[in-house]
Every structure is written in C-alpha cells, then in structure tokens.
C-alpha cells in the first residue's frame, strides 16, 4: 500500500531504545495502512525492562507524508495512542502503550510502541455457529464497556485533527464535510448534495447524543484476538471457553455516538444488526461493577424494531463510512480482484442509506 513506510532494523532499534535493546524484528501482516513490526528485546536479569516492559513489543509506524491520507487520518497514530491509554486504564483487553515517538528523529513518520498481545485473530479461525455466537456476545460486552469511557469533546482525537467539536452534530458535520472534500480532491464522484442534505435533515436526532463516548469504530474480526476464557491466550475447542483476549488497531477511534460502533464493526453491512452482539451489549449493562454505555435502542436488531431515531442515526453513520470506503480506494491504490466488488458494495450501501434517510 502506498501509505506504508519502509523501516529498517536499525530504525526500529532506535525507536525502542528507551525500552531496551532490539535483538530481532519481523514485519506483521494484515494491516492496510501502517507498517507494523514485532520486536524482541534483549532479556534482562529480572526478565523485564523498565516499568515492566515485556520481552516482545509491537511497533507501528505511520509515514510523515500526508499526500495520500484522508483528512481524518492526519495524526492518526495519536488517535490510537489516546484510545489505547483510555481503554487500558479502564481495564479493557487492549495493548498497553509503552512509548510514543513523534520526533521523527529515527524514521520519517510517527511511531507507537505497545505490548504484544498473544492470541489468535478471529478472522483467521473457522468457528461454528455456537462459537461465533459466543464471540459475538463477547464483542458486544466489550463494546458496552468501551462506551462507558467518556470524554469532553466529540470527534476524532488526533492532535492534528480539526474534525472535533463541542457537540456531536457539529463534529459529525465536520467529519462528513472532510470526506466529501477528500472525494473532490481525488476525483471520486459522490452524491454530495444528498449526503449534506441527510446530515442537515437529521441534525436534531444527532443532537440527542450529548455525552462523548469512546468508539473503536473498526471492530471487525481482523482486529479481535481470541483465546481461552480460563487459561488466557491460546486455542480453544469448546465454544464456551472462547473469549476475546485482545482488541487491536484503534486508529479509527473517535468520541461520539455508541451506535457508530455497529457501523464500524460491519462496514459493508446495511441491514439487520447481529442479535448476539446486542445481547452481549445488554448483558454487560446488567453486570455489577461495570459502567457500560447507554441502551442502543435497536430492539432485536431487525430494522423497524426499537427506536426509529436510533436506526436513522445508524443509517447516517453507515452512509459516512460508505463514503470513506469508496474514496480511500483511490489514494491507497488498492489492487486485486476484490476491489471492484468492495467499492460497488459500498456505493450501493450509500445509495440505500440515503434513500432510507429521505435525502
């Protein structure tokens, strides 16, 4: 991908030097935006580095060149930094931030060093229906706990971002305006007038969201690590033993409406919301000692059930993400047989959402 940065072993060693000596590094696959590496540090007599630094860490690097980035991606590594710190402080299974290097002294870009989480990616496992239901409920529970974390401003938290505001309608309008600006810049045709109309038409519904809540916005199976509920990370054959042991890649996180999470977790989805996901979310809300997010208002997950206003807000977020998916294909220079179908599905979803929104 054209947004990735080439990073040498010496550069990685310099980035992790405050934590220890790098003895081995390997590139990790799966990311489509940043360059990601697992780095092993030299052992110490006590088995740990300063402040309990583990033997293996993860280094993520985003390039300094912003020419192929969408507006919301500027300073994106500081978004991930902020989201990880907030979620880790709340006891959620996310990497712990060990070091952030924004000096660009060692590499032409920003670098974030976090703990390595063991486990198997959900996207790499074949699960039967029972196991999938268990994981979906677990993901719903994670979402609810994440949404219990509140902020003081809406929108993207990146230091370089101007896509934030004191209210959710204003922040969301800025986010939508930014992706439409990106579309014009890259020559991607979008129904701009209809998108603006949909946002303006439903501003009062957006205004119902008065508390900025932490939203991961990219909770697809490729960002979820699975392991055993009893022994910690590892494989599990019994569906009841499956648990989410890690959640990764928080670079798209924002402060906003919890319903945005459901659009981000199924970015090519346009219909019903998984009932097991909603059941896990609701169950977390009844668990003692937790401070989960609010009720989602989607009933049993079938369009038409629950609060019509909640479904309308979800349609707005699905439309926004569809715009992002269509536009990013060009600056990222995606290649492969999958690209045409991917973009076509996103475009079709955008049209479907705008029709539902009366725009």
C-alpha positions as CSV (number, residue, x, y, z in Angstrom):
1,X,0.0,0.0,0.0
2,X,1.2,3.5,-0.9
3,X,0.6,4.8,2.7
4,X,3.1,2.3,4.3
5,X,6.6,3.3,5.3
6,X,9.8,1.3,4.9
7,X,11.5,0.8,8.3
8,X,14.9,-0.8,8.8
9,X,16.0,-2.9,11.8
10,X,18.3,0.0,12.9
11,X,15.5,2.4,12.8
12,X,13.3,0.1,14.9
13,X,16.1,-0.4,17.3
14,X,16.4,3.4,17.7
15,X,12.7,3.7,18.3
16,X,12.6,1.1,21.1
17,X,15.9,2.1,22.6
18,X,14.3,3.8,25.6
19,X,12.7,0.4,26.4
20,X,15.6,-2.0,25.7
21,X,17.9,-3.4,23.1
22,X,16.2,-4.8,19.9
23,X,17.6,-8.3,19.1
24,X,15.0,-9.4,16.4
25,X,12.3,-7.8,14.4
26,X,9.7,-9.1,12.0
27,X,7.0,-7.4,9.9
28,X,3.5,-8.3,10.9
29,X,0.9,-8.8,8.1
30,X,-2.7,-7.8,7.9
31,X,-2.5,-4.0,8.2
32,X,-3.6,-2.0,5.2
33,X,-2.4,1.5,6.4
34,X,0.6,1.5,8.7
35,X,3.8,-0.6,8.9
36,X,3.7,-2.9,11.9
37,X,6.5,-4.9,13.4
38,X,7.0,-7.3,16.3
39,X,10.3,-6.5,18.1
40,X,12.0,-8.8,20.6
41,X,14.1,-7.1,23.3
42,X,17.2,-8.5,24.9
43,X,16.5,-10.3,28.1
44,X,17.3,-8.7,31.4
45,X,18.2,-10.5,34.7
46,X,14.7,-9.9,36.1
47,X,13.0,-10.8,32.8
48,X,11.6,-7.4,32.3
49,X,12.7,-4.0,31.2
50,X,11.9,-0.6,32.9
51,X,8.4,-0.3,34.1
52,X,7.7,-3.9,33.4
53,X,8.4,-3.8,29.6
54,X,7.8,-7.3,28.2
55,X,10.3,-9.2,26.0
56,X,8.2,-8.7,22.9
57,X,6.7,-5.4,21.8
58,X,4.9,-4.1,18.7
59,X,6.0,-1.0,16.8
60,X,3.5,0.7,14.5
61,X,4.8,3.4,12.1
62,X,2.8,5.8,10.0
63,X,4.6,7.9,7.4
64,X,5.1,11.6,7.6
65,X,3.8,12.1,4.0
66,X,0.2,13.1,4.2
67,X,-0.4,13.5,0.5
68,X,-2.3,10.2,0.2
69,X,-4.1,10.4,3.5
70,X,-7.8,11.3,4.0
71,X,-8.4,14.2,6.3
72,X,-9.4,12.1,9.3
73,X,-6.1,10.1,9.0
74,X,-3.8,13.1,9.7
75,X,-2.1,12.5,13.0
76,X,-3.9,9.1,13.2
77,X,-1.3,7.5,15.5
78,X,-2.1,10.0,18.2
79,X,-5.7,8.8,18.0
80,X,-4.6,5.2,18.6
81,X,-2.4,6.3,21.4
82,X,-5.2,8.2,23.2
83,X,-7.7,5.3,22.6
84,X,-5.4,2.6,24.0
85,X,-4.5,4.6,27.0
86,X,-8.1,5.3,27.9
87,X,-9.3,1.7,27.3
88,X,-6.3,0.2,29.1
89,X,-6.9,2.4,32.1
90,X,-10.4,1.1,32.2
91,X,-9.2,-2.5,32.4
92,X,-10.1,-3.5,28.8
93,X,-8.0,-6.0,26.8
94,X,-6.1,-3.6,24.6
95,X,-2.4,-3.2,24.2
96,X,-0.6,-1.0,26.8
97,X,1.2,2.0,25.3
98,X,4.9,1.8,26.2
99,X,6.3,4.6,24.2
100,X,5.3,7.2,21.6
101,X,7.9,8.7,19.3
102,X,6.6,11.7,17.4
103,X,10.0,13.3,17.0
104,X,10.7,11.8,13.5
105,X,14.3,11.7,14.5
106,X,14.7,8.0,13.7
107,X,12.1,7.4,10.9
108,X,10.2,9.6,8.5
109,X,6.9,9.3,10.4
110,X,5.3,8.7,13.8
111,X,5.9,5.6,15.9
112,X,3.9,3.9,18.6
113,X,5.3,1.1,20.8
114,X,2.8,-1.1,22.6
115,X,2.7,-4.5,24.3
116,X,2.4,-7.6,22.2
117,X,-0.9,-9.5,22.9
118,X,-0.9,-13.2,22.4
119,X,-4.0,-14.9,20.8
120,X,-5.5,-16.0,17.5
121,X,-7.1,-13.5,15.2
122,X,-10.8,-14.1,14.9
123,X,-10.5,-13.6,11.2
124,X,-8.1,-16.5,10.9
125,X,-10.3,-19.1,12.7
126,X,-13.2,-21.1,11.4
127,X,-15.8,-21.1,14.1
128,X,-19.1,-23.0,14.1
129,X,-22.4,-21.2,14.8
130,X,-22.2,-21.8,18.5
131,X,-18.7,-20.5,18.9
132,X,-19.5,-17.5,16.7
133,X,-22.4,-16.6,18.9
134,X,-20.2,-16.7,22.0
135,X,-17.7,-14.4,20.4
136,X,-20.3,-12.0,19.1
137,X,-21.8,-11.7,22.6
138,X,-18.3,-11.1,24.0
139,X,-17.7,-8.4,21.4
140,X,-21.0,-6.8,22.4
141,X,-19.9,-6.8,26.0
142,X,-16.5,-5.3,25.1
143,X,-18.4,-2.5,23.2
144,X,-20.6,-1.7,26.1
145,X,-17.6,-1.4,28.5
146,X,-15.7,0.7,26.0
147,X,-18.6,3.0,25.7
148,X,-18.6,3.5,29.4
149,X,-15.5,5.7,28.9
150,X,-16.4,9.3,28.3
151,X,-14.6,12.3,27.1
152,X,-15.1,16.1,27.0
153,X,-15.3,16.7,23.2
154,X,-16.8,14.9,20.2
155,X,-15.0,13.7,17.0
156,X,-11.5,12.5,16.2
157,X,-8.9,13.0,19.0
158,X,-5.8,13.1,16.8
159,X,-3.6,16.1,17.6
160,X,-3.5,17.2,14.0
161,X,-7.3,16.8,13.5
162,X,-9.7,19.7,13.2
163,X,-12.6,17.2,13.0
164,X,-13.8,17.7,16.5
165,X,-16.4,20.0,18.2
166,X,-18.3,20.6,21.4
167,X,-21.4,18.9,20.1
168,X,-22.0,15.7,18.2
169,X,-24.0,17.3,15.3
170,X,-21.1,19.8,14.7
171,X,-18.4,17.1,14.9
172,X,-20.2,14.7,12.6
173,X,-20.9,17.5,10.1
174,X,-17.2,18.3,10.1
175,X,-16.4,14.6,9.5
176,X,-18.8,14.3,6.6
177,X,-17.5,17.6,5.1
178,X,-14.0,16.3,5.3
179,X,-14.7,13.0,3.4
180,X,-16.6,14.9,0.7
181,X,-13.6,17.3,0.4
182,X,-11.4,14.2,0.0
183,X,-13.7,12.9,-2.7
184,X,-13.3,16.1,-4.7
185,X,-9.6,16.1,-4.2
186,X,-9.2,12.6,-5.6
187,X,-11.8,12.9,-8.3
188,X,-14.2,10.4,-6.7
189,X,-17.8,11.1,-7.6
190,X,-20.2,11.0,-4.6
191,X,-23.8,12.3,-4.3
192,X,-22.5,15.3,-2.3
193,X,-25.8,17.2,-2.2
194,X,-27.7,14.2,-0.9
195,X,-25.2,13.4,1.8
196,X,-25.2,17.0,3.1
197,X,-29.0,17.0,3.0
198,X,-29.2,13.8,5.0
199,X,-26.9,15.2,7.7
200,X,-28.8,18.6,7.9
201,X,-32.2,16.8,7.8
202,X,-31.4,14.7,10.9
203,X,-29.4,17.2,12.9
204,X,-32.0,17.1,15.8
205,X,-31.5,13.3,16.1
206,X,-27.8,13.7,16.2
207,X,-28.3,16.2,19.0
208,X,-29.7,13.5,21.2
209,X,-26.2,12.3,21.7
210,X,-24.9,14.6,24.5
211,X,-22.1,12.5,26.0
212,X,-18.9,11.8,24.0
213,X,-18.2,8.1,24.4
214,X,-15.1,6.2,23.2
215,X,-15.9,4.3,20.0
216,X,-13.3,2.0,18.4
217,X,-15.0,2.2,15.0
218,X,-13.2,-0.8,13.4
219,X,-14.2,-3.9,15.4
220,X,-14.2,-6.4,12.6
221,X,-12.7,-9.9,13.2
222,X,-9.3,-8.9,11.9
223,X,-8.9,-6.7,14.9
224,X,-10.1,-9.1,17.5
225,X,-7.8,-11.7,19.3
226,X,-9.4,-14.9,20.7
227,X,-8.2,-17.2,23.4
228,X,-9.4,-19.3,26.3
229,X,-11.6,-17.8,28.9
230,X,-9.9,-19.8,31.7
231,X,-6.2,-20.1,30.8
232,X,-5.7,-16.8,28.9
233,X,-4.4,-16.7,25.3
234,X,-4.4,-19.9,23.3
235,X,-6.7,-22.0,21.2
236,X,-10.0,-23.2,22.5
237,X,-12.0,-26.1,21.1
238,X,-15.0,-25.7,23.4
239,X,-17.2,-22.7,22.4
240,X,-17.9,-21.9,26.0
241,X,-14.2,-21.4,26.6
242,X,-13.7,-18.8,23.9
243,X,-13.1,-15.3,25.0
244,X,-11.8,-12.0,23.5
245,X,-8.3,-11.6,24.8
246,X,-7.3,-8.6,22.8
247,X,-8.6,-5.8,20.6
248,X,-6.2,-4.1,18.2
249,X,-5.9,-1.2,15.7
250,X,-7.7,1.6,17.4
251,X,-6.5,4.2,14.9
252,X,-10.0,5.0,13.7
253,X,-11.3,5.7,17.2
254,X,-13.4,8.7,18.0
255,X,-15.5,10.3,20.7
256,X,-19.2,10.0,19.7
257,X,-22.3,8.0,19.5
258,X,-22.1,4.3,20.5
259,X,-24.3,3.4,17.5
260,X,-21.3,4.4,15.3
261,X,-19.6,1.3,16.7
262,X,-22.1,-1.0,15.0
263,X,-21.5,0.6,11.6
264,X,-17.7,0.3,12.1
265,X,-17.9,-3.3,13.1
266,X,-19.7,-4.2,9.9
267,X,-18.6,-1.6,7.4
268,X,-20.2,-3.3,4.3
269,X,-23.4,-4.1,6.2
270,X,-26.7,-2.3,5.6
271,X,-29.4,-4.3,7.2
272,X,-30.0,-6.1,10.5
273,X,-27.6,-5.9,13.4
274,X,-26.5,-9.2,14.9
275,X,-28.7,-10.2,17.8
276,X,-25.9,-11.9,19.7
277,X,-23.9,-8.7,19.6
278,X,-26.9,-6.7,21.0
279,X,-27.4,-9.4,23.7
280,X,-23.8,-9.2,24.8
281,X,-24.1,-5.4,25.0
282,X,-27.3,-5.5,27.0
283,X,-25.9,-8.2,29.4
284,X,-22.8,-6.0,30.1
285,X,-25.2,-3.3,31.1
286,X,-26.6,-5.5,33.8
287,X,-23.3,-6.7,35.1
288,X,-22.3,-5.4,38.6
289,X,-19.3,-3.2,38.9
290,X,-19.3,-2.1,35.2
291,X,-20.1,1.3,33.8
292,X,-21.2,0.5,30.3
293,X,-22.6,2.7,27.6
294,X,-26.3,3.6,27.2
295,X,-29.0,1.5,25.6
296,X,-28.6,1.3,21.9
297,X,-32.3,1.4,21.0
298,X,-32.2,-1.1,18.1
299,X,-34.7,-3.6,19.6
300,X,-33.9,-7.1,18.5
301,X,-31.6,-5.9,15.7
302,X,-34.2,-6.1,13.0
303,X,-34.8,-2.8,11.1
304,X,-38.1,-1.5,12.3
305,X,-37.8,-2.7,15.8
306,X,-36.8,-0.5,18.7
307,X,-36.3,3.3,18.4
308,X,-36.7,4.6,14.8
309,X,-34.4,7.5,15.7
310,X,-31.7,5.1,16.6
311,X,-32.0,3.4,13.2
312,X,-31.8,6.7,11.5
313,X,-28.6,7.6,13.3
314,X,-27.1,4.2,12.4
315,X,-28.0,4.9,8.7
316,X,-26.2,8.2,8.9
317,X,-23.0,6.5,10.2
318,X,-23.3,3.7,7.6
319,X,-23.6,6.4,4.9
320,X,-20.5,8.2,6.2
321,X,-18.4,5.0,6.4
322,X,-19.6,4.1,2.9
323,X,-18.2,7.4,1.6
324,X,-14.8,6.7,3.3
325,X,-14.6,3.2,1.8
326,X,-15.4,4.5,-1.7
327,X,-12.9,7.3,-1.5
328,X,-9.9,5.5,0.1
329,X,-9.6,3.1,-2.7
330,X,-8.0,5.8,-4.9
331,X,-5.3,7.3,-2.6
332,X,-4.5,3.9,-1.2
333,X,-4.2,2.4,-4.8
334,X,-5.9,-0.8,-3.7
335,X,-5.3,-3.7,-6.2
336,X,-6.8,-7.1,-6.6
337,X,-10.0,-8.8,-7.9
338,X,-11.7,-7.8,-4.7
339,X,-11.5,-4.0,-5.1
340,X,-14.3,-3.6,-7.7
341,X,-16.8,-5.5,-5.7
342,X,-15.8,-3.8,-2.5
343,X,-16.3,-0.3,-3.9
344,X,-19.5,-1.3,-5.7
345,X,-21.0,-2.7,-2.4
346,X,-20.0,0.5,-0.6
347,X,-21.6,2.6,-3.3
348,X,-24.8,0.5,-3.2
349,X,-25.0,0.8,0.5
350,X,-24.5,4.6,0.3
351,X,-27.5,4.9,-2.0
352,X,-29.6,2.6,0.1
353,X,-28.8,4.6,3.3
354,X,-29.5,7.9,1.6
355,X,-32.9,6.6,0.3
356,X,-33.8,5.5,3.8
357,X,-32.8,8.9,5.2
358,X,-35.1,10.7,2.7
359,X,-32.2,12.6,1.1
